[in-house]
Every structure is written in C-alpha cells, then in structure tokens.
C-alpha cells in the first residue's frame, strides 16, 4: 500500500534518492542561513533588538544544512547539484516572496516594512517546514540513521514558527495589522503554487531514480494536485492565522549546536 511513510522509507533506503533529498534540503537550509544573516546585519535601528533573534534563526538554518551534509557523509555519498526546478528557496524569491537578494546584498538598512515582509515570508515557509517535520517525526523519530536529525530539526522549526507568530503580533499591536494580513495572504497563495511545482519536480526525479511505474507516479502526482486544490480553496488560511504561541521568546537564546553530526 502506498503511504507517506512507505514513500519516504523508499527514498531513505536508496543511496541516490537519499543523496538528492539531502542535497536539496541542505541547499535550502544553507540559503536560509545566509538570508537571515544578511537581514540581521541590515535591521533598522528601531528594531535592533530583533537582530540577535534573526541571527539565531540563521544559525539554526546553517546548522540544518550541516546536518544534512553530515547525513550524506555518513552514508558515504557526496552532495549533488540541486535541479533548478526543485529549488524551493530560489523559486520563492523569483515569485517575489520575501526580500530580494539584491536588497540583501546591498548595504542599505532595511525598513520596518521590509522586516514585516521577512517575518510574513518566514511565517508561511516555517509553517510548511514545521508541518513536514511533524510528519517525518511521526514516521522516523526513532530511525537509527535519521532519527536524531529529524527530532532536532523539528524542534528548531517549531521555535522558528513560534517566533514569527510572536513578532508579527507585536507589529500588529503597533498598528501594522492590515499590512501584515495582506502580506501574509500574498505569501501564502504564492507559496502553495511554488510548493506544488517543487513537489511535482522532486517526485519526478525520485520516480526516475527509483523506477516507479507510471501508475504509481500518476497516483503521487494526483495527490500533489489534490493537496494544492485543498490549499487553494482554503487550506492556505492555516499559514496566515496568528496567535500567541506557547513557546514565548523561542529564539531568545544562543543557537543550539549539533556535535553528534559534526
């Protein structure tokens, strides 16, 4: 029977598909680390108190990239180039989601509007990441090879999501509520399209590596399209709702290390 668990187990069990999966994940996390580091460096003077939290966010993303690279090293495989059609981070930027890299490469301070854009982008993408890690934790938390990584990354993603809720609510209380909601909505509607396209591309590559039948591939592709339809019809709203998190000041301390993956 085709299930999410059996699908991911098949990917993990094959060296080539595992190599591609980890390479895609490592690339995205490393890119996220760079983006957060630049945002922290360019935070406007009025929001300098946020800089350590943004730095912590970036450090976590860098750590996740190192973890995925370490998982490949332990398996005895090297990172491979990420196919452009599977590059979630780049495709989001291309669709105007988040802060443009041109802006981040400049040395001009960001504005409060820019910080809200960053937080809205993070709110949406961290929801996706947290949801994915909940699924992987359910299936692989005790897996001898990837269990530690899944548990650690999942906890970090929950912290990141809590942080975005708390900071956006702070800005909403300061009078930016309308801007926050419009930015969140635009981010969510664009993200679900990018996620659908990336999912289709990733499954296409996995199908070729693992030799899936046309019937199996068709079922998986239909599932991806059905998920997109659900999200387009209203599922996206979970990505824009804001509530005060149980984890307060989730990024208030130093980034945690991952010595077991060094």
C-alpha positions in Angstrom: 0.0 0.0 0.0 1.3 3.4 -1.0 1.6 5.7 2.1 3.6 8.7 3.1 5.7 6.5 5.3 6.4 3.9 2.7 7.3 6.6 0.2 9.8 8.3 2.4 11.2 4.9 3.5 11.8 4.1 -0.1 13.7 7.4 -0.6 15.8 6.9 2.5 16.7 3.3 1.7 18.1 4.2 -1.8 21.5 5.9 -1.8 20.8 8.0 -4.9 17.4 9.2 -3.9 18.7 9.9 -0.3 21.6 11.8 -1.8 19.3 14.0 -3.9 16.8 14.5 -1.0 19.5 15.6 1.4 21.2 17.8 -1.2 18.0 19.7 -1.8 17.4 20.1 1.9 20.9 21.2 2.7 21.0 23.8 -0.1 17.7 25.3 1.0 18.7 25.5 4.7 22.1 27.0 3.9 20.5 29.6 1.7 18.1 30.4 4.5 21.0 30.8 6.8 22.6 33.4 4.5 19.4 35.3 4.1 18.8 35.6 7.9 22.4 36.6 8.5 22.1 39.5 6.0 18.7 40.6 7.4 20.2 40.6 10.9 23.1 42.8 9.6 20.6 45.3 8.0 17.9 45.5 10.6 16.8 49.2 11.0 17.9 51.0 14.1 14.4 51.0 15.6 14.3 47.2 15.5 17.9 46.4 16.6 16.6 44.3 19.5 15.4 41.8 16.9 18.9 41.2 15.5 20.0 38.5 17.9 16.9 36.5 17.2 17.3 36.8 13.4 20.9 35.8 13.9 19.8 32.8 15.9 17.3 31.9 13.2 20.0 32.0 10.6 22.4 30.0 12.7 19.7 27.3 13.1 19.3 27.1 9.3 23.1 26.9 8.8 23.1 24.0 11.4 20.4 22.2 9.5 22.4 22.5 6.3 25.4 21.0 8.1 23.3 18.2 9.5 22.0 17.2 6.0 25.6 17.2 4.7 26.7 15.1 7.6 24.0 12.6 7.0 25.3 12.2 3.4 28.8 11.9 4.6 27.8 9.1 7.0 26.1 7.3 4.1 29.2 7.7 2.0 27.7 9.9 -0.7 28.6 13.4 -1.8 26.2 16.4 -2.3 24.9 16.7 -5.8 23.8 19.8 -7.7 20.2 20.8 -7.0 18.0 20.7 -10.1 16.7 24.3 -10.6 13.1 23.2 -10.7 13.4 21.7 -7.2 15.0 24.8 -5.6 12.2 26.0 -3.3 14.1 29.0 -1.9 15.1 30.4 -5.3 11.7 29.9 -6.8 10.1 31.7 -3.9 12.3 34.7 -4.5 11.6 34.5 -8.2 7.9 34.8 -7.4 8.5 37.9 -5.3 8.2 36.2 -1.9 10.4 37.5 0.9 13.2 40.1 0.4 15.0 40.1 -2.9 18.6 39.1 -2.8 19.6 42.3 -4.5 18.3 44.2 -1.5 20.1 41.8 1.0 23.4 42.2 -0.9 23.3 45.9 -0.6 24.4 47.8 2.5 21.4 49.9 2.9 19.4 49.5 6.2 16.1 47.7 5.8 12.8 49.4 6.7 10.1 48.3 9.1 8.0 47.2 6.1 11.0 45.1 5.0 11.1 43.4 8.4 7.4 42.7 8.2 7.9 41.2 4.7 10.6 39.0 6.1 8.5 37.9 9.0 5.5 37.2 6.9 7.6 35.1 4.5 9.0 33.2 7.5 5.6 32.7 9.0 4.4 31.0 5.8 7.5 28.9 5.0 8.1 27.9 8.6 4.6 26.6 8.7 5.4 24.4 5.8 8.6 23.3 7.3 7.1 22.6 10.7 4.3 20.5 9.1 6.7 18.5 7.1 8.9 17.8 10.2 5.8 16.7 12.2 5.2 14.1 9.5 8.8 13.0 9.4 9.0 12.9 13.2 5.9 10.7 13.3 7.5 8.1 11.0 11.2 8.5 11.6 11.8 9.9 15.1 13.3 6.5 16.2 15.1 5.7 12.9 18.7 4.8 13.7 20.1 6.8 10.8 18.0 10.0 10.6 16.0 10.0 13.9 18.3 12.4 15.8 18.3 14.8 12.9 14.5 14.7 12.5 13.9 15.4 16.2 16.4 18.2 16.4 15.3 20.0 13.2 11.6 19.6 14.1 12.2 21.3 17.5 14.0 24.1 15.8 11.2 24.6 13.2 8.7 24.8 16.0 10.8 27.5 17.6 11.0 29.4 14.4 7.3 29.3 13.8 6.6 30.5 17.4 9.0 33.4 16.9 7.2 34.6 13.7 3.8 34.5 15.4 5.1 36.5 18.4 7.0 39.1 16.4 4.1 39.6 13.9 1.6 40.1 16.7 4.0 42.7 18.2 4.0 44.6 14.9 0.2 44.2 14.6 -0.2 45.7 18.0 1.9 48.6 16.8 -0.6 49.4 14.0 0.7 47.3 11.1 -2.1 44.7 11.1 -3.5 45.5 7.7 -0.1 45.3 6.0 0.7 42.1 7.9 -2.5 40.4 6.7 -2.2 41.4 3.1 1.5 40.4 3.0 0.7 37.0 4.6 -2.1 36.3 2.2 0.1 37.1 -0.9 2.9 35.0 0.5 0.7 32.0 1.3 -1.0 32.0 -2.1 2.3 32.2 -3.9 4.0 29.6 -1.6 1.3 26.9 -2.3 1.9 27.2 -6.0 5.7 27.0 -5.6 5.4 24.1 -3.2 3.1 22.2 -5.7 5.6 22.8 -8.6 8.6 21.8 -6.5 6.8 18.7 -5.2 6.0 17.7 -8.7 9.6 18.2 -9.8 11.0 16.3 -6.8 8.7 13.4 -7.3 9.6 13.3 -11.0 13.3 13.0 -10.1 12.6 10.4 -7.4 10.4 8.4 -9.8 13.2 8.2 -12.4 15.8 7.2 -9.7 13.6 4.6 -8.1 12.0 3.2 -11.2 8.4 3.9 -10.3 5.7 2.7 -12.6 3.5 5.1 -14.5 0.6 4.1 -12.3 2.5 4.8 -9.1 3.8 8.1 -10.4 0.3 9.1 -11.5 -1.1 8.4 -8.1 1.5 10.5 -6.4 1.1 13.4 -8.9 -2.7 13.3 -8.4 -2.1 13.5 -4.6 0.1 16.6 -5.1 -2.5 18.3 -7.2 -5.3 17.4 -4.7 -3.2 18.9 -1.9 -2.8 22.1 -3.9 -6.5 22.2 -4.6 -7.3 21.9 -0.9 -4.8 24.6 0.0 -6.1 26.9 -2.8 -9.7 26.5 -1.7 -8.9 27.5 1.9 -6.1 25.3 3.4 -3.8 28.3 2.9 -5.5 30.1 5.8 -3.6 28.0 8.4 -0.5 29.7 7.1 -1.7 33.2 7.8 -3.5 32.9 11.1 -1.7 34.4 14.1 -2.0 33.5 17.8 0.3 34.0 20.7 2.5 30.8 20.9 3.0 28.7 24.0 6.8 29.0 23.3 7.5 32.6 24.2 10.8 34.2 23.2 11.6 31.0 21.4 14.7 32.5 19.7 15.9 34.5 22.7 19.0 32.4 23.5 22.0 31.2 21.6 21.7 28.7 18.8 22.0 25.1 19.9 24.8 23.0 18.5 24.7 19.6 16.9 28.0 18.0 17.9 26.8 14.5 17.1 26.6 15.5 13.4 30.0 17.2 13.2 
